[in-house]
Amino acid sequence: MQNITIIDTGCANLSSVKFAFDRLGYRTEITRDIRKIQSADKLLLPGVGTAMAAMRNLAERNLIDCIRSATQPMLGICLGMQLMTEFSTEGNVATLGLMNGQTDLIPDSGLPLPHMGWNKVHYMPDHPLFTGIKQDSHFYFVHSYAVQPNQNTLATSHYGVDFSASIANKNFYGVQFHPERSGKNGALLLRNFVEKVK
């Protein structure tokens, strides 16, 4: 059984992520213990709220270097994905810098913000994270900020403009949507992260 660890970012959605793995039959632990994070097989970096508050929490918990030096697969969810890029204009804060890109407010195209609800996700074929998930399936989003498509983009969605629905670089993966709230497709993505992503 894999050792799946949810990094305690001090954000509000930690338990819902844990429950999603419980429903799939995986044991997970929410922790800020650096030794446990370093010894995990798979890591989750969930987040809701502002980039500035989340980075402050990570700094206070001495977790920034630990996250940056992780060698096992890590999945950032929502704000956790945004933190994986270099910079967020939400508070103008430097983020973790695990890959290129920055997080910006979704441009005004007359649509309400936050972008909230189900939206189609178009992914690059043959990526293990999306194994068995039908192309252009719907996932659940709640966000006002997004990462523009760049060389690390694995999947896109559209809300007035295209934005990165998923990004990846080396062992770091991120999804802008909430797999824990995305029904069977979200559950399958979490299972793929555990079973298929190496």
Secondary structure, 3 states (H helix, E strand, C coil): CCCEEEECCCCCCHHHHHHHHHHCCCCEEEECCHHHHHHCCEEEEEECCCHHHHHHHHHHCCCHHHHHCCCCCEEEEEHHHHHCCCEECCCCEECCCCCCCEEEECCCCCCCCCEEEEEEEEECCCCHHHCCCCCCEEEEEEECEEECCCCCEEEEEECCCEEEEEEEECCEEEECCCHHHCHHHHHHHHHHHHHCCC
